[in-house]
Structure formats: structure tokens, C-alpha cells
Amino acid sequence: MLMADWSTVLLIGFGLVACIQVFYYGFFFSRVAFHRPPPREQYRQHPVSVVICARDEDENLARNLPGVLVQQYPSTKEVIVINDNSTDDSKYILQELKKTFKHLQVVELQQEAKLISGKKYPLSIGIREAKHEILLLTDADCIPASEHWMQKMQDAYTEDTEIVLGYGAYHKTRGWLNKLIRFETFHTALQYLSYALAGIPYMGVGRNLSYRKDLFLRNKGFSSINHIPSGDDDLFINKVATGKNTAVVIDAEAITRSVPKTTWGGWLRQKSRHYTTAKYYKPLHSFLLGLYFFSQFSFYPLLVAAFFLCPWPYVAAVAGIKLVWQAIVLYRAMRKLDEKDLWPWFLLLDMWMFFYYLIFFPALWRRPAKSWS
């Protein structure tokens, strides 16, 4: 009798967790999967300032910056690179590129900012140097997926738009580490893009992000988060984004790509640093993200337990509904974000997220490092 009661409780718990997952895939993530850009009668060409911070990035600047400089954009544009106390050959590479590309502006920083950690100080300098209202941010290790990246990102602006969120992906290479990194990056983008489409924007990524200069100045820049090493992208957007002033661009030509980490240790350090900012999110965002985390973390352990202790036809039915709906949404979303080669592996990658959360959950309380590189 006691065993029967426990199996009923387990089956109900498993069903609730599966329902939560189905809800998130239906209410949030399907917005990315089935996204269609809103119809526009006319597009306005805005002058754009691209802002890039670089510290000891000579190889990345030589490899990636030309992809930003040759963007096909008919209106006024400029590319500002803040060379932040570099000790390598960045200065000379930028000087050579400036001879060919007259719209390249270089700001040389030769002093460290006291009491301001991370890259917020050099980024603030670059934003204040920008001549144009529309800012487009990326990193030195990123390259646009096409020559129309700038055009696609600025096309999302309307009179009410102050923030445009894009997708910053990673290059595709061989090996499981690359698949895991790219799936986690896609999974994060699936969340912040879909939340924004639902009117609840909570973050962006500095690899592909745009906002108005006036928004930055009106909110006193990064002054409220200067003590936190990271957060120049996600915490700033968490503070200033609303359902009315935020737009998203979901287009394969508007993606930026960077080189992923090639070692487990390098990736673990990178992700641990990123997660130290999550505890500063607004309560609603923390609740929604926490509930999804709980449901995703619990699903497979409960599935295994329910399979052995509960009537298997019920367990199979619940799991089947969740997994089939998840497969449909992920297939469509991965096609939209040019990650469709990951779809055949989605079940294994989804299971991996259980172990991913085990590894990175302690980073939420870890003291952040002071380096931004």
C-alpha cells in the first residue's frame, strides 16, 4: 500500500515537471521556433557606430575585424576599436587597417581604470566617443556571418525601439566539446530571445547586441554595476530593457560567430565567470529561469525513477508528449539560428544539461574574478 502511494506521488511529480517543460517550450521557446519578422512598410537607414573592445587581441583583430569593416551598409557608419592597454601587436595591426578603412576609429587606452572591473570602462569610453545614436556591439574574437549583419541588426529599429538583441554563436568544429558548447550557447539564446519576444527581456550578449547611445547615457552607463566584473551586457540589459523598447533579430545573416574554447578547463572557467551575474537579475526573471532550471534538472532523474516504480505506459505517454513537442520546437529553432546540425543529437545534449547544471550551479555564489578577458 505504501509503495503504491509513493508511486502515485512520483508519477504526479514527474507529470508536473513534464508539464512545466511543455509550457516553457510552448509559451516561450516556440516564439523563436515559429518567429516571423513583423511586417514593415518602410525601413529607415540609421547611421551606426560599431564598438569593439580589445585587449591583447592582435590575432583576432587581424582575422575578424575586416569582416566588420567590409559590411555592406549604404548609410553612414563607423567602427570604433578601444585598444585597452594591449602589450602585443594590436596597435600596429589597427594602424595598418586604418590606412585602408577610413571609417575605422581607434582609441588607445594606456591606463587602467581604478575601482571599475571588467571591460566596462573601455566600453564606456568607446560609447561616449561614438558619433551616432545607434550602437552595435561585438567582440574582437567575433566575425559577422555575412556582409549584411549591420543592415539586419539596424533594420529592427522603430521609433519605440531602444534595444536589439542578436545571436552570438560559435564556429562549428569537430568533437563533442564543440557540440556541448554550441548547444549550451543555443539553449541560452533560445531563452533570452524567446523571453524578449514574450515581452519579458532579461539579458543580451555582448557578442551581438545593439542599443541607443541615449539609453546608455540616460541610465548613467554602467555606474550601478561597475563593481561587478561581468554584466556589461546581461546586467545592463536586465536593468533597462522592457517589453516595449526591445526587439530581436533572428536571421542567419545577422549572427556573429567566435572561436569556442578547445579545452574543458578553459570552457569551465569561462562559463563559471558568466554565471556569477545571474544572482543580480530581477525577481521575476530569477523565478522564471529558476523554475525552468528545476524542471529541466529534475526531468531525467524522475523519468528513470518513474520507469521502474510506476506503470510504464503512463510514464511513456508523459515522456513521449514532452519529447516530441521539444523535438519539434528545437528543430525549428535550430534551423532559424543556423544550428540544425545539432538536432540529431538533441536528446543526448538535453540529458547532458543535467550534468551541466551540477557542474555550474556553485558558480552562482562564487566570487567573480576581476579579469574580463
C-alpha positions, 0 to 999 in steps of 0.5 A, spaced: 500 500 500 505 504 501 509 503 495 503 504 491 502 511 494 509 513 493 508 511 486 502 515 485 506 521 488 512 520 483 508 519 477 504 526 479 511 529 480 514 527 474 507 529 470 508 536 473 515 537 471 513 534 464 508 539 464 512 545 466 517 543 460 511 543 455 509 550 457 516 553 457 517 550 450 510 552 448 509 559 451 516 561 450 521 557 446 516 556 440 516 564 439 523 563 436 521 556 433 515 559 429 518 567 429 516 571 423 519 578 422 513 583 423 511 586 417 514 593 415 512 598 410 518 602 410 525 601 413 529 607 415 537 607 414 540 609 421 547 611 421 551 606 426 557 606 430 560 599 431 564 598 438 569 593 439 573 592 445 580 589 445 585 587 449 591 583 447 587 581 441 592 582 435 590 575 432 583 576 432 583 583 430 587 581 424 582 575 422 575 578 424 575 585 424 575 586 416 569 582 416 566 588 420 569 593 416 567 590 409 559 590 411 555 592 406 551 598 409 549 604 404 548 609 410 553 612 414 557 608 419 563 607 423 567 602 427 570 604 433 576 599 436 578 601 444 585 598 444 585 597 452 592 597 454 594 591 449 602 589 450 602 585 443 601 587 436 594 590 436 596 597 435 600 596 429 595 591 426 589 597 427 594 602 424 595 598 418 587 597 417 586 604 418 590 606 412 585 602 408 578 603 412 577 610 413 571 609 417 575 605 422 576 609 429 581 607 434 582 609 441 588 607 445 587 606 452 594 606 456 591 606 463 587 602 467 581 604 470 581 604 478 575 601 482 571 599 475 572 591 473 571 588 467 571 591 460 566 596 462 570 602 462 573 601 455 566 600 453 564 606 456 569 610 453 568 607 446 560 609 447 561 616 449 566 617 443 561 614 438 558 619 433 551 616 432 545 614 436 545 607 434 550 602 437 552 595 435 556 591 439 561 585 438 567 582 440 574 582 437 574 574 437 567 575 433 566 575 425 559 577 422 556 571 418 555 575 412 556 582 409 549 584 411 549 583 419 549 591 420 543 592 415 539 586 419 541 588 426 539 596 424 533 594 420 529 592 427 529 599 429 522 603 430 521 609 433 519 605 440 525 601 439 531 602 444 534 595 444 536 589 439 538 583 441 542 578 436 545 571 436 552 570 438 554 563 436 560 559 435 564 556 429 562 549 428 568 544 429 569 537 430 568 533 437 563 533 442 566 539 446 564 543 440 557 540 440 556 541 448 558 548 447 554 550 441 548 547 444 549 550 451 550 557 447 543 555 443 539 553 449 541 560 452 539 564 446 533 560 445 531 563 452 533 570 452 530 571 445 524 567 446 523 571 453 524 578 449 519 576 444 514 574 450 515 581 452 519 579 458 527 581 456 532 579 461 539 579 458 543 580 451 550 578 449 555 582 448 557 578 442 551 581 438 547 586 441 545 593 439 542 599 443 541 607 443 547 611 445 541 615 449 539 609 453 546 608 455 547 615 457 540 616 460 541 610 465 548 613 467 552 607 463 554 602 467 555 606 474 550 601 478 554 595 476 561 597 475 563 593 481 561 587 478 566 584 473 561 581 468 554 584 466 556 589 461 551 586 457 546 581 461 546 586 467 545 592 463 540 589 459 536 586 465 536 593 468 533 597 462 530 593 457 522 592 457 517 589 453 516 595 449 523 598 447 526 591 445 526 587 439 530 581 436 533 579 430 533 572 428 536 571 421 542 567 419 545 573 416 545 577 422 549 572 427 556 573 429 560 567 430 567 566 435 572 561 436 569 556 442 574 554 447 578 547 445 579 545 452 574 543 458 578 547 463 578 553 459 570 552 457 569 551 465 572 557 467 569 561 462 562 559 463 563 559 471 565 567 470 558 568 466 554 565 471 556 569 477 551 575 474 545 571 474 544 572 482 543 580 480 537 579 475 530 581 477 525 577 481 521 575 476 526 573 471 530 569 477 523 565 478 522 564 471 529 561 469 529 558 476 523 554 475 525 552 468 532 550 471 528 545 476 524 542 471 529 541 466 534 538 472 529 534 475 526 531 468 531 525 467 532 523 474 524 522 475 523 519 468 528 513 470 525 513 477 518 513 474 520 507 469 521 502 474 516 504 480 510 506 476 506 503 470 510 504 464 505 506 459 503 512 463 510 514 464 511 513 456 505 517 454 508 523 459 515 522 456 513 521 449 508 528 449 514 532 452 519 529 447 516 530 441 513 537 442 521 539 444 523 535 438 519 539 434 520 546 437 528 545 437 528 543 430 525 549 428 529 553 432 535 550 430 534 551 423 532 559 424 539 560 428 543 556 423 544 550 428 540 544 425 546 540 425 545 539 432 538 536 432 540 529 431 543 529 437 538 533 441 536 528 446 543 526 448 545 534 449 538 535 453 540 529 458 547 532 458 544 539 461 543 535 467 550 534 468 551 541 466 547 544 471 551 540 477 557 542 474 555 550 474 550 551 479 556 553 485 558 558 480 552 562 482 555 564 489 562 564 487 566 570 487 567 573 480 574 574 478 576 581 476 579 579 469 574 580 463 578 577 458 
